């Protein structure tokens, strides 16, 4: 069967798709990029916030629309939306042939076989703990970088977040398993490894080994072929001195950290059930910047949480101005069914929530433009992601740029560059989020100097 896989949402969800894609290929199926050429379409959904749910529903309806030309087409829905809204999908989307919970992902080859053999519409929900932490997979990203999921679920229980409801509590993947997959990825040509989990700094806490992320970083540092290791979504209150030391001593961990703080007001943080305070956040940032000079810090903020006052929002704006994060994303709070926050008093209207988010992003745009302009004249070691057909320029990234999240370093397309190779790039111009320059050196298959 020809199977089209549409995967939405975060890199962690993409890794899940990589695993079940491998299982489908092993079962003898073929994957196709064009849904119109497919016998089966699998939509791997996100269901974290309202915008993600809307995107998922749009893609499900689009997939079902192909049945007009191909009545035999089967449409399967899995991922977070399928896990979270079982009954609603079954009731409101009868055109979907199977709704598959996360714990039944391993059964997808059997479900496809049953449906394509004439089986009736079905729903399949195994326990959340049945979702494999690892396993054989394909690499759906460009071959020179890949995501390594080191844990599943989350036990932080932030009041606004539905992830524990969807994915369950924290389950750390065995260190040996993580290292084995990293070695396989290196053998497949991956040069940049991006560690993902709901909270990588919690890695090992569920097995009685808090701080085990440090041992994992040390182990990944020994893998030949991997040049860069990048860490996403580090919980600020778990930025210990040991963790910072592990980052600093590594030859491969890039000076970059995604540090979602959500807010700076102690009152809002308490209402969110975040464990730390503004002082804890400021301490983590100061210690990171002192120990790792030039570190790029990315953060995520949430505006319009129930009860957030104009004064608390103003405090957040001042905090953003003072901290001058290198990268920042801000989202308007959305009440998610089943979360504590959805039942709180003090719910703000959508217009206010969005106005505040837009205001933060306007502030950050000015900060980002200044930080970018300061890089003009510098020479940065960059990895090449390939030629952008639309602009005719090569897209590269510095150590401070995560793929699909941050900006790019662009160089002229008339000087051929090798995808996946490292170049020193002289920066000649900048805009709010991207840098421009030209490559100085011959490519290297590895980045043997310390990350810049």
Buried (B, 14 or more C-beta within 10 A) or exposed (E): BBBBBBBBBBBBBBBBBBBBBBBBBEBEBEBBEEBEEBBBBBBBBBBBBBEBBEBBBEBBBBBBEBBEEBEEBBBBBBBBBBBBBBEEBBEEBEEBBBBBBBBBBBBBBEBBBBBBEEBEEBBBBBEBBBBBBBBEBBBBBBEBBBBBBBBBBBBBEBBBBBBBBBBBBBBBBEBEEBBEBBBBBBEEBBBBBBBBBBBBBBBBBBEEEBBBBBBBBEBBBEBEBBBBBBBBBBBBBBBBEEBBBBBBEBEBBBBBBBBBBBBBBBBBBEBBBBBBBBEBBBBBBEBBBEBBEEBBBBBBBBBBBBBBEEEBBEBBBEBBEEBEBBBBBBBBBBBBEEBBBBEBEEBBEBEBBBBBBEBBBEBBEEBBBEBBBEBBEEBBBBBBBBBEEEEEBBBBBBBBBBBEEBBBBBBEBEEEBBBBBBBBBBBEEBEBBBBBBBBEEEBBBBBEEEBB
